[in-house]
């Protein structure tokens, strides 16, 4: 007599398969979701004898779920423009911590809380490496990342200043020309230095660098901080001084800043080593000025690069690393436990996470301002849905057939 349990096992496995497919379709638009598939196996067999040739005669007793695997193929990446959104291109998972539990996710729709902590949508702290004075050390202990709204960029005192200018070779002796360069002290305050040039002879100019007396707590005429002579050859090229003017020092700032010592670069770096000042026929004019100091600034915005580095953009024009997002890879991703909320947990089967910087150790890279979409293919899921439905119907039909056969056996006594 056929066994009802055989067909019931078929109903169970196909019902499970329908549940897996339904879950995939439910997560069709879930960020970072990975498709699942049901895998089945036959159960044990009952041997009822042997054939004339000695081969065993066996009857199977049904099917069971062998496993439900995850398909970790790359989901499509769509640009969102949201600075806290990231998409992982390639292998790896974001590392996050919630209530002391480490979780791993592909969902990059991150957010910031009121204190600037970088969180997943589930409220877990995204882990990585915070920068110290703009420097990231990937060997440091993993910790929560934060991007505080009031983050400051400290000022930098000017160490080098330069200007590109032409002094008119046709000017008569005694003719003057002035231009200015703004420099910054140790407190980030700006001071305008005036470069005064006076022609003293053919191919020779005197110069003096002055600062307003008020900047040094005084009154009256500007204070000279450096002076000297410039010499040019017949081709209008600077020949003297032959090197940059170094060690120009300004002390006694009225605002209490430290003494400022900087260099006036008269030549471009090697190998060109060309003079930035020329003396040719034409109006005296400045074409550009440069210096490397800047004032203090506050965080305006940030971007996340392919290596996971969070670059803070400050109001003083500086771009400084704030931190770096870490990624984890596993030797067996199929061994990860799904924990809901787009999270996975490590298990004995998955092995321990290998955590490091994106783009290293086989880990993927990060696309900032983008999201990885679900990798569920609706057409494929609908095809599997039809197959699972037919399997369920076939086993249901077998149950009703067994019922009819059993009924016929019961009717034999009549």
Buried (B, 14 or more C-beta within 10 A) or exposed (E): EEEEEBBBBBBBBBBBBBBBBEBBEEBBEBBBBBBBBBEBEEBEEEEEEEEEEEEEEEEEBBBBBEEBBBBBEBBEBEEBEBBBBBBBBBBBBBBBBBEEEBBBBBBBBBBBEEEBBBBBBBEBBBBBBBBEEEEBEBEEEBBBBBBEEEBBBBBBBBEBBBBBBBBBBEBEEEBEBEBEBEBBBBBBBEBEBBBBBBBBEEBBBBBBBBBBBEBBEEEEEBBEBBEEEBBBEEEBBBEBBEEEBEEBEBEEBEEEBEEBBBBBBBBEEEEEEEBBBBBEEEEBEBEEBEBBBBBBBEBBEBEBBEBBBBBBBBEBEBEBBBBBBBBBBBEEBEBBEBBEBBBBEBEEEBBEBBBBBBBEEEBBBBBBBBBBBBBBBEEBBEEBBEEBBEBBEEBBEBBEEBEEEEEEEEEEEE
